[in-house]
């Protein structure tokens, strides 16, 4: 039996990062990590600074993105991530981000960006 899928959009202030069908989405919100399957109850969540979004596509491919703030909108048929900024985890230079994290002031924008990129990269490798 095929898993049910739903439409997912990931959009940042300067680009549309993703548009496609998925069977599962994980997002890091201010109230914790949230998993979304098809026909999920509608909700609106605030994304954390230095967070991530994981998308499991219909074909089983797993995509992860670092996101900086914004919102997650879930309806019964779609998930939309409206992020202040977003980057694919497979574009992350892990060693450079570890160095940036070590050098950044805690709770600074640089710290949150490096943290988001590292966390997304870790979720991609799972």
N, C-alpha and C positions, 0 to 999 in steps of 0.2 A: 504494500500500500504506500503510495507516494505521500510525503509530508505536505501539509498545506503551506502555501507561500503567501507572501504579502509584499506590497511595494515599499521600497525604502529609498529615501532621499537624504543625502548628507550635503548640506550647503553651508559655506562660510561667507563672510562679508565680501570676499574677493573672488570666490570661485564655487562652481558646483562640483563637488568631489565625487559623488556617487549617485546613480539612479539605476535601480534594478530590482529584481525579485529575490527575496530571502526567505529562509525558514526560521531564522532565529536572530535576534539582536540583543546585545548586552550593552548597557550604557551606565556610566558612573554618574550618579546624580547626587544632589546634596543630602538625600535621605538614604543613600547606599547604592549598591549595584542593582540594576533592574534588568531582568530578562524578559524579553517579549517574544511570544509566539503568535501565530495567526489567531485572529478573533479576540485579541486581548481587549480588556475593558479600556475605554478611552481615558487618557490621562495627559497631564502636562507636567513635566519635570524640569527642574533647573539643573543644568550640567555643572559639574565642579570645575574650578580652575585646575588645570593640570590633570584632566581626566582622559578617558578613552571611550571609544565605541568599537564593538566587535560585530561584524556582519557575517553570518553563515549563509552563503548563497545557495540557490536551489541545487546546484551541482555539487554541493558539499565544500566548495572552496571557502576558506576562512580569510576574511579581510579585517584588518584592524587599523584604526586611525586615532591619532592623538588629537584631542579637541580642547580648546581653551574657552571655557564658559559657554553660555548660550542656553538653549532649551531643547527638550525632547518632546515631541507631540506624537501621541499614539491614538489612532482611531481603530476601529475594528478591521479596517482594510489596509492601513498604511502606517508607516513610521517616518517622521520627518525630524532630522537633526538640524537645528539652526544654530551653528556654532560661530563664535566670534572669529576663530581661526581653526583650521583643521589640516592635518598632514598625514599621509599614508605611513604606516609603520615600516613598510619595506623600503622607504626612502631614508630611514634613520641610520645615522652613523653612531652606533651604540657607545663606542669609546669617546667620541667627541661630546655626546650628551652626558656621559658620566662625569667628564671633566667640567662641563658647564654646570652641572648640578652641584659638584663639590665647591666650585668657585662662587656660586650665586648666594646672595643673602636669602635666608629662609623667608618664605611667603612673598618673595619678589616675583614680578612677571617672568624674569629669566629662569628662576627656580621652577615655577609652575610649568613653563614650556618644556624644560629639560625633563622634568618628572613625567609629564604627559607623554612625551615621545618615548621615553624608556619603558613606561608601563605598557604602552601600545605595542612596542616591539616584543615585550615579554608575552603578551597575549597572542601575538602572531605565531610565536614558536610553540604554542601548546598543541 
